[in-house]
Amino acid sequence: MQTIREIFKIGYGPSSSHTIGPVHAADIYMERHPDVHNFRVTLFGSLSLTGKGHHTDNALIKAFLPNDLSIVWNDNEELPLHPNGMRFEALDPNGETIDSWDVYSIGGGDLRDDTGILNNANVYSFSTMSQILKWCEQEGKTFWEYVEDNEGKEIWGFLHDVWLTMKETIQRGIDNEGVLPGPIKLARRASSHHTKALNQHGTIKNIGLMFAFALAVSEENASGGRIVTAPTCGSSGVLPAALFYLSRDEHLNESKILRGLATAGLIANLVKTNASISGAEVGCQGEIGTACAMAAAAITQILGGSPNQIEYAAEMAMEHNLGLTCDPVLGFVQIPCIERNAIATTKAYSCAVYALSSDGGHKISFDKAVSTMAETGRDIQVAYRETGIGGLAKNWEAFKAKG
């Protein structure tokens, strides 16, 4: 498996697969052709269908500056290796193709082409939860120690920067008010949720604060703000909201939060290796489902759970997001994405509490839940996999047409 540095990417929203990945591909392609000043990018499948709402065209135009770029939207065709396909072409002064490169944005900002996943250096000795659990039992250690043993102690400096960025994003999101960009005219709600939660008590206050923190990150992402993929931009609100809530309410020191981040990164790595974190490939279960599992595992880790309890919390979170569709209204990462982050945060907390109340024993393993997610994703119709042509996206259009 790759380093968890590839899980937690610091960048700008609203989409890791539709903005961060394509921009990274553009940078690579321009480095290959430093003397070319005219380029064409053809977007296929999901990238074409929801690219305008996800700001793919704006991100690519900025990435290619000062060079000229033309963008072709191919809604009706997919390249063979992934729904998020792109064809980059370098053009001569007469507009003839000098070179072309087919590349895929496979989720979380990662890229692959016909040679395999780019920057795919293996860091970890195991690639399944069952192997890691066995290691934990043999060594008397837990998940964050497995991360440290494989990544080295320098991983903590990286995670410190990740945590700092997450906290800054939450604070900006709580401070900012107004309407998110785009034709939906969706009002920001994090600030008002936060104010209302502070005036409540007990359970209502706690849930309200988790909602507010998740909304803060998701709204910043939707507005193109600086966020951390966890594991994607569209699901970036769940983990930081859960960790920020714990750090505020439980008065935890930073080292415990960073260990939770390490555990969360390991969970995402397992999903990414054995299934997918791409909404275009497996639906939102791969994004929100993975984010929920990451947060559930991190919370359980931080609150003193055993490896078996941590695994149980992550499995439960994944299991109870199976079948979740990806149907963004008008292709924007707003409806239903923003609310899903808030709901998934409280679900992650519930899974952690449930697992901590058990001995960690259960019937369905995390590995089985992940493989089931991958299978379910393949069975989901393409209309419900980040194409914007089914589900809420379709019904929204029908509602608007009726006036």
Summary of the structure (lengths in Angstrom):
residues: 403
radius of gyration: 20.6
end to end distance: 50.2
largest distance: 69.3
contacts: 1567
relative contact order: 0.13
helix: 56%
strand: 12%
